[in-house]
Amino acid sequence: MGAESRERARENGGVQKTCLDNGLQVILKESHLAPVASFWIYYRVGSRNEAPGVTGISHWVEHMLFKGTERYPQGAFDKAVARAGGAFNGMTWQDWTTYFETFPAERVELALDVESDRMANAVFDAEETESERTVIISEREGSENSYRWLLNTEMQAAAFQTHPYRHPVIGWKQDLLTMGRDELYEHYRTFYTPNNAVAVAVGSFNGAEMVDRIEHFFGGLEKGPTVPVMRLQEPEQRAERRIVLRGADQTSYIGLAFHAPAAQHPDFFALTVLDSILSGAKGMGLFGGGSSNRSNRLYRALVDKELTVGVSSSFMPTIDPYLFGFSATLAHDVTHQEVEDAIWAEIERVQKEAVSAEELDKAIKQTKAQFAYSSESVTNQAYWLGFSEMIADSEWFEGWLENLEAVTADDIQRVAQTWFGRSKQTVGWYLPEL
């Protein structure tokens, strides 16, 4: 990396950011509490970037990048990681695809080697592609055994008319049956490129030396094509939508979903706190947990009163507006309408009555605790830095605690009134067949 590129790197709160000449963004954070380092590659591609006919293609490509290159044939990297005492994985979501490796710090160069190699040289063998088709279809069919999953999938498809968030990340089965190797490879060559990627490293290393190592492994890769822009926007929902699913499972489920704002919207943090008030704080990342919800509103109103055996709310950060959801498992001999009315009673209570200072303070503290827990290890910190860059930017991440603490009782009441309405809901009932 030249002097001019080095000058572009900035350090803020221990986080360094720079960009290689081929467009690869680099985010680094030194952490010397343990002799460990975690390296992540994030690609700006997920089910959000898929069109009808090729849904699930990003998840399938993610699988194919584990099938090896000429330098690292299938299984070779797995053995090398095991010998080095490391761990690795990959995952696809709506807004991104990522791969990561966590190693003893002196072995982290292996992660840079393999990720730069498969960014450019994944094989996509025709026979392996067909074999993976069977694996992914089996994975989807396994999910279909859950009527809760089926209900959520049907609700998501009903809630969105235009936006690709309507598609499941794993894809629709008919698309998985008809997609071919060439479509997968074209998707790979379009989206899995330096100019559409962010490299994140956190751990026990020297930042300047790590920049040089990343430049060594990734700097020579060619910049990819201009990435297609996803321009679809979901129109305002003007009428409630209802799904009724029936099946062999003798347990009854219900779900409510409301369109909710993207991560960078001013209402995001108030809705995050409201989610905590309703059903407990959640870890916002893949590795976060959740606080006990027994003292929170939905539990007291539905489980304690024996209307349901479980109930939760959910809200997560996304690039585009997504959903604020409610879900419950019904108790025996309780009707769906009784549970729906009980959930709505709690929604209307928040809309009409300001939450107490004590309840607000508790919800914010719980959410802060989950944030701390989900960004504790170097692996989790690297996840958070890359995830934030995907769905917003590093400033959003840096302002998380400050924005959370700024939420007021008036904000909670206002967002409940703004985003929850009868005409804005998608409702799903699962009923056992008699």
HELIX and SHEET records of a PDB file:
HELIX    1   1 ALA A    3  ARG A    8  1                                   6    
HELIX    2   2 SER A   47  ASN A   49  5                                   3    
HELIX    3   3 ILE A   57  MET A   64  1                                   8    
HELIX    4   4 ALA A   76  ALA A   84  1                                   9    
HELIX    5   5 ALA A  105  ARG A  107  5                                   3    
HELIX    6   6 GLU A  109  ASN A  121  1                                  13    
HELIX    7   7 ALA A  126  GLU A  144  1                                  19    
HELIX    8   8 TYR A  147  ALA A  159  1                                  13    
HELIX    9   9 PRO A  164  ARG A  166  5                                   3    
HELIX   10  10 LYS A  173  THR A  178  1                                   6    
HELIX   11  11 ARG A  181  PHE A  191  1                                  11    
HELIX   12  12 PRO A  194  ASN A  196  5                                   3    
HELIX   13  13 GLY A  207  PHE A  218  1                                  12    
HELIX   14  14 PHE A  268  SER A  279  1                                  12    
HELIX   15  15 ARG A  297  LEU A  298  1                                   2    
HELIX   16  16 TYR A  299  VAL A  303  3                                   5    
HELIX   17  17 HIS A  336  LYS A  352  1                                  17    
HELIX   18  18 ALA A  357  TYR A  373  1                                  17    
HELIX   19  19 VAL A  378  ILE A  391  1                                  14    
HELIX   20  20 SER A  394  GLU A  398  1                                   5    
HELIX   21  21 TRP A  400  GLU A  405  1                                   6    
HELIX   22  22 ALA A  409  TRP A  419  1                                  11    
HELIX   23  23 ARG A  422  LYS A  424  5                                   3    
SHEET    1   A 7 ARG A  10  ASN A  12  0                                        
SHEET    2   A 7 VAL A  15  CYS A  19 -1                                        
SHEET    3   A 7 GLN A  25  GLU A  30 -1                                        
SHEET    4   A 7 ALA A 197  GLY A 203  1                                        
SHEET    5   A 7 VAL A  36  TYR A  43 -1                                        
SHEET    6   A 7 THR A  97  PRO A 104 -1                                        
SHEET    7   A 7 ALA A  87  THR A  92 -1                                        
SHEET    1   B 5 ARG A 241  GLY A 247  0                                        
SHEET    2   B 5 GLN A 425  PRO A 432  1                                        
SHEET    3   B 5 TYR A 253  ALA A 260 -1                                        
SHEET    4   B 5 TYR A 322  LEU A 330 -1                                        
SHEET    5   B 5 THR A 308  SER A 314 -1                                        
END                                                                             
